[in-house]
């Protein structure tokens, strides 16, 4: 039987990981599945497939992470999702590619290191917004993501300069819908829609991730939401086995927040058929 490795991290900490639901199904079918920290030595040639899953610390060492994935592919083992998609999706400038392909995104500016308050003021003016979101282009789980009110930007400036003063960053207008309505996530497996969830931040916060107290519930995706998600998937330069599209509703239209192809939580526990869909997709992989 084929042998699988699910890439994870050495210490999962407080992260919520439901990949075990699919792992259990695979093992019940007689498949060997090892869950391995991505940054530990392994003989990758021993596996038929390596699946990138809960590697939620890769942003701390992205070059090392990519080097490991190169090693896996060079061993002849099938990497899912493939390295080409990981490279494209690693830096959030992929949003610019989606926009160029006609996919509506949250307005975004990709900027050089932040060196003065003038740059912030330019962003406020460009977006005609009283609040900004600043974050690194390589990032997971809202790490180093800041909500910056124009009325208080001078107070936050020293911290922002410390974080972004030596590296590029992304600036976006703060979208009130993220608090008022929440963020939708659509999960696709082999390009086919599987299930949807709605994530809302806890009171007083703007981050929707569970690790930050976000509240998550399963929802039924309407036709307009589904169409927006499918449009994003169709714009991907490849065929991901798994993908998550994060969207919010603004002015009646759905805008892409992120399109996650590397290590997205697939929220398998939020739909009774989702673990089997994911496991079935893996067992159908062509190893040739």
N, C-alpha and C positions, 0 to 999 in steps of 0.2 A: 504494500500500500504506500502511496505517496507520503512524504514526510514534510511537515510544515514548521516554520518558525514564525511566531508573532513577535515583532520587535516592540519592546516596551522600554521602561526606564528602571534603573536599579532600585529607586525608592519612589513608589507611586504616591506616597504621602496622602494628602486629603483629596486627591483627584478621584472622580467617580468614573469607574471603568467597567463597562458591561460587556466587553469582548468575551468574557468567560462563557456567556450564553451560547455564542457560536462555537467556541472551543469545545464545550461539553458535547454539542451535537456532532462535531467532527470526530471526537474521540469515541463516541458511542457507535459510530460507523466503522471503527477500527483504524482510524487515521492517527498517526503520531503527530502531536502538536506540542512544540516546546515554546515557552514564552521566555524570550531572552532580552536582557538589556542591550540596547543597540551599541553601546560603547564598550562592551566586553568582547574579548577575543573569542572567535568561534570558527569552526571549519564549515564555512557556508556551503561548500560542495556536498556536504552530507544531506542537504535539504533539497527537495524539489521546488519548493516555493517559500519565499520569505515575504511576509506581509507586514508593511509598516503600520503599526497601530498606535499604541499609547506612548509615543516618543515625545512627550510634552516638555522636555527640557532641551530639545535640539537647538532652539534659538540661542542658547547660551554659547554653543560651539558649532555654528552652522557649517564651517569649513570641514571640521572633523566629521560631522554627520554625513556630508556629501562624500567624503573620502571613504567612509564605511559602505555607503551605498554603491559606490564605484567598485569597491572590492567584491561586494556581493554579486553584482552583474558580471564582473570579470571571472568569477568562479564558475559561471555557466548556470547558476541557479536563477530561476525566474523571480524577479522582483516586482511586487505589486504594492502600490501603483508604480509604473516604471520610472526609471531615473529621469528620462526626458521630461515627464510631467512634473516630477519633483523639482527639477531645476526651474521650470517655468513658473511653478506655483510658490516657490520658496520666498521670493521677494514680492511684496504686494503691488509692485508696479505692474503685475499681470492685470490689475484692474484697468489700467490704461489700454492694454490689448483688448480686453472685453469691450470697453467703450468704443474703441476704433472699429470693432466688429458689430456695432449697433446695439450693444447691450447697455441699458440704462444703469448707471452706478450712482452711488452717493458722490456728489462733487468732491474731487480730491486734487490737492496740489502736492507734488513731490518736490521737496526742498533740500537745499544744501544744509550743512550744519547751521544751527541757530546761533547767531553771534550778537544780536541786539534786539531791542524791543520793536524797532522799526519793522522787522520782518513780520512780527505778530500783528502789528497794526495793519500792515498790507493785507494779511490774510483776512482779518475782520472786514476790511473794506471790500476785498475781492468777492467774498461770499455774501456780503451785506448781512452779516450775522452778528449777534451779540455774544455768541459763545462758539468756541472752537473745540475740536478734538485733535490732539497731537499724539502721535504714536510712531514707533519704529516701523520701517517697512518689512523687517523680518521679526515676527512676533507671534506669540500664542497666548491665549487666555487673558487678553487685555493687560499683559505685563507692560509696565511703563507707558500706560495709556492715560492721558490727562484730559480732563474737561476744564477748559479755560474760559471763564467769563471775562468779557471785555472790562467790566467794572473792577475786576480784581487781578488783572494780568500782571501788574507790577509786583504784587505780593508773590505770585507764583514764578516770576521770571528767574530768580536765582536757581530754583530747582530745575526749571526747564533748561536753563543754560548748562547745568551740571549734567543732565541726561542727554541732551541733544546738541551740546556745544561742539562735539567732535565727530558727529556722524549725521548722515541724512535722516530726514524724518518725513512723515506725512501729516498734512493738515487737512481737516474737513470741517464743514460747519456742523455744529451739534444739531442733531435732528430730534426735535421734541417727541416725535412718534416713538422713539425707542423707550421712552418712559411712559407715554400715554397709552400706547398699544402693545409695545414689545417687538421683538425680533422673531421672524419666522425662519425656521430651518426645514428645508426639504432634503430628504435623503434619497439618493439615486444609487441603485445597484445594477451594474452592467448597463447603465444608461436608462434604466427603467425606474420610474418613480416608485418608491417603497412606502414612505410614510412621512408625516409632517408633525412638527412640534412648534409651540409658541413659548418663547423665553421672555420673561419680564424681570426687570431688576427689583431688588428689594427696596423698600421705602428709603429715600435719601441717597440712593446710588443710581448709576447709569449703566453699570456693567451687568450683563445678563447671564454670565457663566455661573454654574452651580457653585464653583469654588468661591465666588464672591457673594453668595447668597441669592443668586437668581432663582426664580420660580418657574418651573417647567411643566407644561401639560401637553398632551397629545391633542391635535386638532385635525379637522377635515380641511384639506386644501381646496379652495374654490378654483374655478376654471382660470380666472385671471392670474392668481398666484401660481398655479401650475404652469401656465404658459410662460410666465416670467422665468421660472426655474428651468424649464426645458430650453428656453432660448439661451440661457447661460451655459447649460451643458453642451448644447450644440456648437457653441463658440470655442469650446476647449480644443486645443491642438493635439488631439489624441483621444483614446478611448479608455477612460478610467474604469476600473472595476467597481470602485466606490467613490462617491462624491457627496459633499454636503453644500447646499447653496443657502446662504443666509441673506434674508431680504427684510426690508421694512416698507411700509406703505406711506407714501407722501403725496398728498394732493390727488389721491385716488389711483396712483401708479405705484408699482412695486420696483424698488431700486435695490441693486445688489450691494450688500455690505461686504461680503466676502464669498469666495468660492473655494472650499477647502478640499484639496486632493491629497494631502500628505498624511496627516494623522488626525483627521476629524473624529470627534466622538460621533458615532452613528446612532446613538440613543436606541439601541436594539431593544431595550426593556420597555420602550414606549409603544410598541406594537407587537401583538402576539405572533405575527408571522415574520417579523423582521429577522430574528436570529436564524431561522431556517433559510430565508432568502439569501442571507449573506453566506451561510455555510454552503448552500447549493451552488452559489456562484463560484466559490472557491473549488468545490469538487469538480466543477465543469471546466476548470482551467486546462488549456492545452499545454502539456509539458514539452512538446516537441520543439 
